[in-house]
């Protein structure tokens, strides 16, 4: 395939910059293994983590002159790199490749909307649980080990707790406290400081959306509530 002829493999150690914000874009890449951290710089010089990319995700922007963010290897990363000009020509020639890139763009948009909800409306425990759930969903692509039971997931956090707090708009103390609470409730198990076992993904989903705290009222209670409203009228 034409794509294979222009592709080359590149390995990036953890902590190394891959793309610089505002730099002229010369390559486009597909993540083979590892996790990439995306950051943007504020006007006052502070940097903020805006997202993570996992295996099978695309890194870079096709048909754009400059990189919109910094991209740094959060873990050791293996990339399949394509020259920008050659890749954009292939997009025009192969509709299935263009379709895949479009699907990824829509997935990114969905993730941004979910992140806006997380930062605007969710409580601290929901934010931390949502972050862990996001990683747990990508574990098969991260090549981390799955536990014996299907609903168990085992992974190593790609970010430090300080970086997690930056992502979630919380203090590091709050992140540590919420992780401890999730452990106390049996929702997660800490193998070590960054290695986490999720015994039951369903319970983590409940914590991420606080389903236990916002359970729907029973039909009987709902019926009584309607009768009460009717009598008041």
VMD Tcl script that draws the C-alpha trace (Angstrom):
set ca {
  {0.00 0.00 0.00}
  {1.16 3.57 -0.70}
  {0.85 4.42 2.99}
  {3.47 1.85 3.94}
  {5.95 3.26 1.42}
  {6.04 6.70 3.04}
  {5.74 5.58 6.68}
  {8.66 5.26 9.09}
  {8.86 4.12 12.69}
  {9.99 6.45 15.46}
  {10.50 5.75 19.18}
  {10.23 8.61 21.68}
  {11.28 8.18 25.34}
  {9.03 9.38 28.15}
  {9.34 13.11 28.81}
  {10.58 13.98 25.31}
  {8.78 16.64 23.26}
  {7.29 15.36 19.99}
  {5.61 18.46 18.57}
  {5.89 22.11 19.60}
  {2.92 24.46 19.76}
  {2.96 26.92 16.87}
  {5.78 25.13 15.05}
  {5.46 24.52 11.34}
  {3.97 21.08 10.92}
  {6.09 18.69 8.86}
  {4.89 15.24 9.98}
  {1.69 13.42 10.86}
  {1.74 10.30 13.05}
  {-0.28 7.35 14.23}
  {0.42 6.17 17.80}
  {1.45 2.50 17.88}
  {2.12 2.18 21.62}
  {2.39 4.43 24.66}
  {0.54 7.59 25.71}
  {1.06 11.16 24.45}
  {0.25 14.22 26.58}
  {-1.14 17.34 24.87}
  {-0.65 20.78 26.43}
  {-1.35 24.40 25.49}
  {0.36 27.54 26.77}
  {-1.69 30.35 28.29}
  {-0.92 34.02 27.67}
  {0.83 34.28 31.04}
  {3.16 31.39 30.20}
  {1.43 28.68 32.20}
  {0.88 25.34 30.51}
  {-2.28 23.27 30.84}
  {-2.86 19.64 29.90}
  {-5.74 19.49 27.42}
  {-5.80 15.80 26.56}
  {-4.17 12.43 26.13}
  {-3.67 10.35 23.01}
  {-3.52 6.55 23.06}
  {-2.57 3.79 20.60}
  {-4.51 3.99 17.31}
  {-5.00 7.78 17.76}
  {-3.60 10.28 15.28}
  {-1.09 12.93 16.29}
  {-0.97 16.20 14.35}
  {-3.39 18.09 12.14}
  {-3.80 17.38 8.45}
  {-4.28 20.43 6.21}
  {-3.06 22.83 8.90}
  {0.14 24.85 8.71}
  {1.01 24.88 12.43}
  {0.71 22.57 15.41}
  {-2.12 23.71 17.73}
  {-0.52 22.22 20.87}
  {2.59 20.80 22.49}
  {2.78 17.00 22.31}
  {5.01 15.21 24.82}
  {5.58 11.50 25.40}
  {3.89 10.72 28.75}
  {5.34 7.20 28.52}
  {7.75 5.62 26.08}
  {5.98 6.01 22.74}
  {6.26 4.26 19.38}
  {4.97 6.22 16.40}
  {4.28 5.48 12.77}
  {5.26 8.78 11.14}
  {4.21 10.11 7.74}
  {5.47 13.21 5.88}
  {2.65 15.75 5.88}
  {2.58 16.44 2.15}
  {2.63 12.74 1.25}
  {-0.06 11.89 3.80}
  {-2.38 14.65 2.58}
  {-1.99 13.40 -1.00}
  {-2.97 9.90 0.13}
  {-6.05 11.27 1.89}
  {-7.20 12.67 -1.43}
  {-6.53 9.35 -3.18}
  {-7.93 6.91 -0.59}
  {-11.43 7.64 0.70}
  {-11.23 4.93 3.39}
  {-8.22 6.65 4.96}
  {-9.98 10.01 4.82}
  {-13.03 8.38 6.43}
  {-10.94 6.99 9.29}
  {-9.40 10.40 9.94}
  {-12.86 11.97 9.93}
  {-14.06 9.38 12.46}
  {-11.12 10.22 14.71}
  {-11.95 13.93 14.45}
  {-15.53 13.24 15.55}
  {-14.26 11.10 18.43}
  {-12.03 13.99 19.52}
  {-15.02 16.34 19.39}
  {-17.07 13.96 21.55}
  {-14.19 13.72 24.03}
  {-13.95 17.54 24.22}
  {-17.66 17.81 24.98}
  {-17.38 15.16 27.69}
  {-14.38 17.01 29.15}
  {-16.35 20.29 29.21}
  {-19.10 18.51 31.16}
  {-16.55 17.04 33.55}
  {-14.94 20.38 34.35}
  {-18.18 22.37 34.50}
  {-20.58 20.10 36.37}
  {-18.92 17.11 38.00}
  {-17.83 16.86 41.62}
  {-14.26 15.97 42.59}
  {-14.90 12.24 43.03}
  {-16.75 12.08 39.69}
  {-13.85 13.86 37.95}
  {-11.24 11.44 39.29}
  {-13.45 8.41 38.58}
  {-14.14 9.70 35.04}
  {-10.42 10.12 34.40}
  {-9.68 6.56 35.57}
  {-12.59 5.26 33.51}
  {-11.27 6.99 30.39}
  {-7.92 5.25 30.80}
  {-9.53 1.91 31.66}
  {-11.51 2.03 28.41}
  {-8.28 2.43 26.44}
  {-6.36 -0.31 28.27}
  {-6.64 -2.92 25.47}
  {-4.95 -0.45 23.11}
  {-2.31 0.38 25.75}
  {-1.30 -3.29 25.90}
  {-1.72 -3.35 29.67}
  {-2.76 -6.56 31.35}
  {-6.39 -7.48 31.74}
  {-7.22 -9.25 34.97}
  {-8.79 -12.71 35.01}
  {-12.38 -11.48 35.14}
  {-13.67 -9.63 32.11}
  {-14.77 -6.55 34.04}
  {-11.40 -6.20 35.81}
  {-8.79 -3.88 34.33}
  {-5.21 -3.30 35.41}
  {-3.08 -0.35 34.26}
  {-0.33 2.09 35.20}
  {-1.31 5.77 35.31}
  {0.51 7.57 32.45}
  {0.53 10.83 34.44}
  {1.75 11.82 37.89}
  {-0.89 12.89 40.43}
  {0.27 16.47 39.95}
  {-0.45 16.18 36.22}
  {-3.80 14.51 36.92}
  {-4.74 17.45 39.14}
  {-3.81 19.82 36.30}
  {-6.02 17.85 33.90}
  {-9.01 17.85 36.24}
  {-8.76 21.37 37.63}
  {-8.23 20.07 41.17}
  {-5.45 20.34 43.73}
  {-3.06 17.41 44.09}
  {-4.33 16.96 47.66}
  {-7.90 16.62 46.40}
  {-6.87 14.10 43.74}
  {-4.99 12.00 46.33}
  {-7.94 12.21 48.73}
  {-10.44 11.10 46.08}
  {-8.22 8.20 44.99}
  {-8.04 7.11 48.63}
  {-11.83 7.33 48.92}
  {-12.31 5.24 45.79}
  {-9.92 2.68 47.28}
  {-11.75 2.69 50.63}
  {-15.06 2.05 48.84}
  {-13.49 -0.89 46.99}
  {-14.01 0.74 43.59}
  {-10.26 0.64 42.84}
  {-7.24 -1.16 44.26}
  {-3.79 0.46 44.43}
  {-1.02 -1.96 43.53}
  {1.45 0.87 44.09}
  {1.45 4.67 43.79}
  {0.58 4.66 40.05}
  {-0.47 1.08 39.33}
  {-4.22 0.58 39.60}
  {-6.58 -2.40 39.46}
  {-10.26 -1.82 38.68}
  {-12.10 -4.85 40.15}
  {-15.44 -3.96 38.53}
  {-15.78 -1.42 35.72}
  {-19.50 -1.07 36.36}
  {-18.85 0.36 39.84}
  {-16.30 2.79 38.42}
  {-18.88 3.95 35.85}
  {-21.36 4.55 38.65}
  {-18.81 6.65 40.53}
  {-17.95 8.61 37.37}
  {-21.58 9.65 36.92}
  {-22.61 9.49 40.61}
  {-25.40 7.08 39.69}
  {-25.69 5.89 43.28}
  {-26.27 9.45 44.48}
  {-28.76 10.29 41.73}
  {-30.84 7.14 41.59}
  {-34.20 7.52 39.91}
  {-37.21 7.58 42.28}
  {-39.30 4.44 42.45}
  {-42.56 4.35 40.43}
  {-44.55 4.46 43.70}
  {-42.73 7.60 44.90}
  {-43.12 9.21 41.51}
  {-46.86 8.44 41.55}
  {-47.25 9.96 45.04}
  {-45.33 13.04 43.92}
  {-47.68 13.50 40.96}
  {-50.75 13.09 43.20}
  {-49.33 15.67 45.62}
  {-48.82 18.16 42.83}
  {-52.36 17.53 41.54}
  {-53.90 18.10 44.99}
  {-51.97 21.36 45.38}
  {-53.51 22.58 42.14}
}
mol new
graphics top color blue
foreach p $ca { graphics top sphere $p radius 0.5 }
foreach p [lrange $ca 0 end-1] q [lrange $ca 1 end] { graphics top cylinder $p $q radius 0.2 }
display resetview
